[in-house]
Amino acid sequence: MERATEFLAGGCDSPVRSGWAVGGPMFVQGGASGAYAYDEAGRRYIDYVMAYGPLFFGHTHPALTRDLDARAAAGFVWGTTHRDEVRLARRIREHLPSMERLRFVSTGTEAMMSAVRVARAFTRRDAVLKFAGNYHGHFDAALIDAGASAGDGAGGIPSGVRRDVLVARYNDLRSVDDAVSTRTHDLAAILVEPIAANMGLVLPEPGFLEGLRERASRWGAVLIFDEVVTWLRFGLGGAQRRLRVVPDLTALGKIMGGGVPIAAFGGRAGVMSALAPQGAAFTGGTHGGNPFCVAMAHRVLDLLESNPQYYADVKTLAARLAEGLRAILSQHGLPYAVVQDESVVDFKFRAGAPSRNFDDVRRADTSAYAGYCHAMLHRGVLLPPSQNEVMFLSTAHSVEDVDATLAAAHFGISHDSKAMS
Ligand SMILES: Cc1ncc(COP(=O)(O)O)c(C=O)c1O
């Protein structure tokens, strides 16, 4: 720990990892395998952080780790266009037909930042609308009122950027109309997580995304779906196929690399033609579309296309975890809503219905979560060190892991309720 803070700024690469939202020492990892993380002493933890989303297959799926020497022998990065990335773009378009043209980058941040650039260049407008509690990465505009434990993230963001970022409440179309009222003529894009996973798990209410689609079209703005978490987590067609709302642009990341950094943005051919060399907007990147990460993304799609039962299996496991948590909470007289959708599970230390927006999430008891999180760690379960994050299950988790987690939660939740009383 001391070494970490001596050499790494704040001891980590991303503030949520420091544990600032739950207090106590940060988790220093020594290794990982399947569904498990290990600390430096070799102690095993059932891992629900799963690197904040990318590890749908757990840490070390053999189909992803095999023959990497052979891959590496062909080179990691070429800096040129190649057949495999064209084939990957084609495979993505088969699953997400709205992505008529796309471009590869390395991180979700880059994907969203680039999508916003394209939208502004295409519309020749400046303003963007986003939702409080949605996280789109750490570029300037995205950090305003972001979720994902970004804090207020205010430092280093020029006031000029703020002028062009309008913020509305998730699941609240009236707040969208209010936020945009004087800027409809100037609105370049609406940015949204179609299923929000950075303020806990918040599902879009019927009509919300449809309302955004209709408004974006009416106002001449570009609708950008941030599917960095949801694509592949919620099926090969992502949130857009499931919810039947077609965005103009989409950002992808996380699971698509199976753990290595590859992401993409793309959408309507006409909108994407705003990019150089056809148009005037520039995006680029040394590592964009590198053959190593592209090969890994092909492996991820191979696995998911040839094993459709993965989704049903992980969903069943997640439902078992959610049901078990509901039973434990009710035994302790805690009326908290447990939300589960596909392989994502979440609950907040707050009585009442599931959260609809960031205002609801802010009312949760963060110190109760902190106590729970530490009690679970003590019992061998690694939870995200912030209540804004969610639990991710993977194909590597087993029924035994879930049942061991529930046994720990029995202790963790009673520990918490005692602490609260
Ligand atoms: C929805 C969403 N968009 C964008 C990002 C940024 O992705 P990255 O951390 O790869 O830059 C994240 C990261 O958590 C995310 O959850």
The ligand as an SDF file (V2000), in Angstrom:
LIG
                    3D

 16 16  0  0  0  0  0  0  0  0999 V2000
  -21.3010    2.8780  -19.8820 C   0  0  0  0  0  0  0  0  0  0  0  0
  -19.8440    3.1870  -19.9390 C   0  0  0  0  0  0  0  0  0  0  0  0
  -19.3810    3.9700  -20.9220 N   0  0  0  0  0  0  0  0  0  0  0  0
  -18.0760    4.2600  -21.0400 C   0  0  0  0  0  0  0  0  0  0  0  0
  -17.1690    3.7900  -20.1360 C   0  0  0  0  0  0  0  0  0  0  0  0
  -15.7210    4.1290  -20.2690 C   0  0  0  0  0  0  0  0  0  0  0  0
  -15.0220    3.0020  -20.6920 O   0  0  0  0  0  0  0  0  0  0  0  0
  -13.4440    2.8520  -20.4050 P   0  0  0  0  0  0  0  0  0  0  0  0
  -13.2730    2.7130  -18.9380 O   0  0  0  0  0  0  0  0  0  0  0  0
  -13.0640    1.6290  -21.2020 O   0  0  0  0  0  0  0  0  0  0  0  0
  -12.7980    4.0880  -20.9370 O   0  0  0  0  0  0  0  0  0  0  0  0
  -17.5920    2.9770  -19.0850 C   0  0  0  0  0  0  0  0  0  0  0  0
  -16.6310    2.4740  -18.0840 C   0  0  0  0  0  0  0  0  0  0  0  0
  -16.9600    2.0100  -17.0320 O   0  0  0  0  0  0  0  0  0  0  0  0
  -18.9740    2.6730  -18.9780 C   0  0  0  0  0  0  0  0  0  0  0  0
  -19.4400    1.9120  -17.9770 O   0  0  0  0  0  0  0  0  0  0  0  0
  1  2  1  0
  2  3  1  0
  2 15  2  0
  3  4  2  0
  4  5  1  0
  5  6  1  0
  5 12  2  0
  6  7  1  0
  7  8  1  0
  8  9  2  0
  8 10  1  0
  8 11  1  0
 12 13  1  0
 12 15  1  0
 13 14  2  0
 15 16  1  0
M  END
$$$$
